[in-house]
């Protein structure tokens, strides 16, 4: 497998080209200030596994800055959290 090394700036400028390389089977090592920070590899086709929650939704109330309303929507809470960041 061919490995290509690219810095973050060049990756941002030519993202489509590097993604095409990965689709063709190459690995892309991403560097920042000559230090490796990420590796892009082809998808192995297994997909992502969805894990069940380990805590109930009510546990979100224990997190500082999260305010639960009645009726509560976990999706809405996540979207609001993303907008705050």
Residue, then its C-alpha position, 0 to 999 in steps of 0.5 A: x500500500x502506497x503512503x503519501x505524506x502531506x501537511x495540513x495546508x496542502x491537504x486543505x487545498x487539495x482535499x478532493x485529490x487526496x480523498x481520491x487517492x485514498x479511494x484508490x487504496x493509498x494511505x495519506x499521512x497528515x502532518x503539522x509542523x513535520x509531526x504526524x497528526x492523522x492518517x487517512x486510510x481506505x474504508x474497509x467496508x465494515x461500516x460503523x457499529x451503533x452502540x446502545x447508550x451506557x447511561x439514560x438520557x436523564x444523566x445529561x442533567x448532571x452535565x454543567x450547561x445542559x438544561x433539560x426541558x419537558x418534553x425532552x428530545x435528545x436530538x434537539x439537545x445535541x443540536x443545541x449543544x453543537x450550535x453553542x460550540 
